[in-house]
Amino acid sequence: RLVVSVIVKVLFVLLYSTLSFQRSSLKYNKKGFSVRKFGNYNLVMPAQVSPMRKVGKEVPTPSYYKTRIPSPSPSVPEIKTQEQIDGMRRSCKLAREVLDSLDTIIKVGMTTDELDVYVHDWVTSRGAYPSPLNYRGFPKSICTSVNNVVCHGIPDNRPLHDGDIVNVDITVYYQGYHGDCSAMYLVGEVDDKGKHLVRVTLQALDLAISICKPGQAFSAIGNTIEKFVKENNLSVVPNYAGHGIGSYFHGPPDINHYANSLSGKMAAGMTFTIEPILSQGSPRMVILDDQWTSVTVDGSRTAQWEHTVLVTPTGVEILTGPPYKFAQG
């Protein structure tokens, strides 16, 4: 076991030493590391990605389906009309329905590519478009981030292993609007440290949503999350933010999940995502050569949950609701 552990660590360090960094301030520690302290799980390595799937002519598509380039989003946070809010409710409801259907689908031995095929067919059969597909060139219909993969994992032919934790991020474009959500799934028997990470991440999301209301500072979301996360001995990955959403996939406001003092306040009619990513270890990450998949620099696991919310005159509505439940552990 010791020899195998050493070989795995050497291979992992050699692989990561070839990666390009997302930001020049990130520096990978090449002295080696052990993931044993983070729990019992397998490090995820890149695997084979199948060709991009197409959608039928009967499915309405967003502007970037052929060009890869999305149409410009608003320059300031959008205050939506009732018609727009109704459209958001429809798209978010559909996104949550397909996400919930995965509860009985995900299992040991299934590949994330098979998950992608399932979601692609489910979404398009209902006259909707899987928003990630060809968005700025992303090659798949969902993002699947397993164990040490932080975000934007590309579905591939790696089978899910007993003990994996996986985030599935689903966005659908339906009747002119995007609905965005993601959830964590436990594959087989997950160790207690993995369950703790998943549970605390969901609690952080719920806390952040609970403070949303007209007049509330956007920065309060990150301040609330980071305080809670530190109390639970985890860290916030700062590289990814929540975002405004509507007829556009991404737009203002940016929702930082770490402590910050950025300006801007919520107003009734705004819709945006809250999607914190927490790490067991270092919050630093690198991006693989595919230019999408990000991984932790120390091999630690991450977890993420996401909702799209609407600020109402009296508080907040979870458009991709109801709130998630984490029953295991």
SVG drawing of the C-alpha trace seen along z (x, -y; Angstrom):
<svg xmlns="http://www.w3.org/2000/svg" viewBox="-46 -50 56 52">
<polyline fill="none" stroke="black" stroke-width="0.4" points="0.0,0.0 2.9,-2.4 4.5,-1.8 1.1,-2.4 0.6,-5.5 4.0,-6.9 3.5,-6.1 0.1,-7.8 1.6,-10.9 4.5,-11.1 2.2,-10.7 -0.1,-13.4 2.7,-15.8 4.1,-15.2 0.7,-15.7 0.0,-18.9 3.5,-20.3 2.5,-20.6 -0.7,-22.5 -1.3,-26.2 -2.5,-28.4 -5.7,-30.5 -4.0,-33.4 -0.3,-34.2 -0.6,-34.6 -1.2,-30.9 1.9,-28.9 1.8,-25.1 3.8,-23.5 5.8,-20.7 7.2,-19.2 4.4,-16.6 1.4,-16.0 -0.8,-13.4 -4.5,-13.3 -4.9,-10.7 -5.6,-13.5 -8.6,-14.5 -10.3,-11.1 -10.6,-7.9 -11.2,-8.6 -9.6,-8.4 -7.8,-11.3 -9.4,-12.2 -7.2,-12.2 -8.3,-13.3 -10.0,-10.7 -11.3,-10.4 -14.0,-12.8 -16.5,-11.8 -17.4,-14.1 -19.8,-17.0 -23.5,-16.0 -25.9,-17.9 -29.5,-19.0 -32.4,-18.6 -33.7,-21.5 -36.9,-21.5 -35.1,-22.7 -34.8,-26.5 -31.1,-27.4 -29.3,-30.3 -27.1,-32.7 -23.9,-30.8 -25.0,-27.4 -23.1,-27.7 -20.7,-30.6 -19.6,-29.7 -19.9,-33.4 -22.9,-34.5 -24.8,-37.7 -23.9,-40.7 -25.5,-40.7 -26.9,-43.8 -24.2,-46.1 -26.0,-46.5 -28.1,-44.1 -31.4,-43.6 -34.7,-44.4 -37.0,-41.9 -40.6,-42.4 -43.4,-40.0 -43.2,-38.4 -39.5,-37.8 -39.9,-36.5 -42.5,-34.0 -40.1,-32.9 -37.4,-32.4 -39.7,-30.3 -40.4,-28.0 -36.8,-27.4 -35.6,-27.0 -38.4,-24.5 -37.3,-22.4 -33.6,-22.6 -34.5,-21.4 -36.7,-18.5 -33.8,-17.1 -31.4,-17.5 -33.8,-15.7 -34.1,-12.8 -30.5,-12.0 -31.1,-10.8 -31.9,-7.3 -29.5,-7.4 -26.1,-8.0 -24.3,-4.9 -21.0,-3.2 -19.6,-2.2 -21.6,-4.8 -19.5,-7.3 -20.0,-11.0 -20.3,-10.8 -23.4,-8.6 -24.8,-11.2 -24.3,-13.8 -26.1,-11.7 -29.0,-11.2 -29.4,-14.9 -28.9,-15.9 -31.7,-13.6 -33.9,-14.5 -33.6,-18.3 -33.9,-18.3 -36.9,-15.9 -38.7,-18.7 -38.0,-21.3 -35.2,-22.9 -31.5,-23.4 -28.7,-22.3 -27.1,-25.8 -23.4,-24.7 -23.3,-23.0 -20.8,-25.1 -21.0,-28.0 -17.6,-29.6 -16.7,-26.2 -17.6,-24.0 -18.0,-20.5 -20.8,-18.9 -24.3,-19.5 -23.5,-19.5 -20.5,-20.0 -19.5,-17.1 -16.9,-17.7 -15.7,-14.7 -13.6,-14.7 -10.6,-17.0 -12.1,-18.6 -13.2,-22.1 -15.5,-23.2 -16.3,-22.9 -15.4,-19.2 -16.0,-17.8 -18.0,-14.5 -15.7,-11.7 -15.4,-7.9 -14.0,-7.6 -16.4,-5.3 -17.6,-6.7 -16.0,-4.9 -17.3,-3.8 -16.7,-6.8 -16.7,-9.5 -18.5,-12.8 -19.7,-14.5 -21.2,-17.8 -23.6,-17.9 -24.2,-21.4 -27.3,-21.8 -28.5,-24.8 -31.3,-24.7 -32.4,-27.3 -36.1,-27.1 -38.6,-29.4 -35.9,-32.2 -34.6,-32.0 -31.8,-30.1 -32.4,-28.2 -29.2,-27.2 -28.7,-24.8 -26.3,-22.2 -26.2,-19.5 -23.8,-17.1 -24.2,-13.3 -22.6,-10.6 -21.5,-7.6 -21.6,-4.4 -20.1,-4.7 -18.6,-8.1 -16.3,-8.7 -17.3,-11.0 -14.9,-13.8 -16.5,-13.8 -20.0,-14.0 -19.0,-16.8 -17.7,-18.8 -20.9,-18.2 -23.2,-19.0 -21.4,-22.3 -21.4,-23.5 -25.2,-23.1 -25.6,-24.8 -23.4,-27.7 -25.7,-28.1 -28.8,-28.0 -27.4,-30.7 -26.5,-32.9 -29.9,-32.7 -31.6,-33.4 -30.1,-36.9 -31.2,-38.0 -33.7,-40.9 -34.1,-44.3 -31.4,-46.7 -29.1,-43.9 -25.5,-44.4 -24.2,-41.7 -21.1,-41.5 -23.1,-40.2 -23.4,-36.9 -19.6,-36.3 -19.2,-37.6 -21.8,-35.3 -20.4,-32.3 -16.8,-32.8 -17.5,-33.3 -19.5,-30.1 -17.0,-28.1 -14.1,-29.1 -16.0,-28.0 -16.3,-24.5 -12.6,-24.3 -13.0,-24.5 -12.0,-27.1 -13.8,-29.0 -12.5,-28.7 -12.5,-32.3 -12.0,-31.9 -15.7,-31.3 -18.6,-33.6 -22.4,-33.5 -23.9,-35.6 -26.9,-37.4 -29.0,-35.2 -32.0,-35.6 -32.3,-35.5 -28.5,-35.6 -26.5,-32.8 -24.1,-35.1 -24.4,-38.7 -24.2,-41.2 -24.1,-41.1 -21.1,-39.0 -21.8,-37.2 -18.5,-36.6 -18.6,-33.8 -15.7,-35.0 -15.5,-37.9 -15.4,-41.2 -16.5,-44.8 -17.7,-45.3 -20.4,-47.8 -23.9,-47.1 -27.2,-46.2 -30.1,-43.8 -33.4,-45.1 -36.7,-43.4 -36.8,-41.8 -33.1,-40.8 -32.3,-37.1 -28.9,-35.6 -27.2,-32.4 -25.5,-31.6 -23.0,-28.7 -20.3,-28.5 -17.4,-26.0 -15.7,-24.8 -12.5,-22.9 -11.2,-20.6 -7.7,-22.0 -6.2,-24.8 -8.5,-27.2 -6.0,-27.4 -6.6,-25.7 -5.2,-25.2 -6.8,-24.7 -6.1,-21.7 -5.0,-21.8 -8.6,-21.5 -8.9,-25.1 -12.0,-24.2 -11.4,-21.6 -10.1,-23.1 -8.5,-21.0 -7.2,-21.7 -3.5,-22.1 -3.3,-19.8 -5.6,-17.0 -8.3,-17.9 -12.0,-17.4 -14.4,-20.3 -18.2,-20.5 -20.6,-22.9 -24.4,-23.5 -26.2,-26.1 -29.6,-27.8 -31.0,-30.5 -32.9,-33.0 -35.2,-36.0 -35.2,-39.0 -38.8,-39.7 -40.3,-42.8 -40.3,-41.0 -37.3,-38.8 -36.2,-36.0 -37.7,-33.2 -35.6,-30.1 -36.5,-29.7 -34.8,-26.3 -36.4,-25.3 -37.4,-23.8 -34.3,-23.9 -32.0,-20.8 -32.0,-18.1 -28.8,-16.2 -30.1,-13.0 -26.9,-11.0 -24.7,-11.1"/>
</svg>
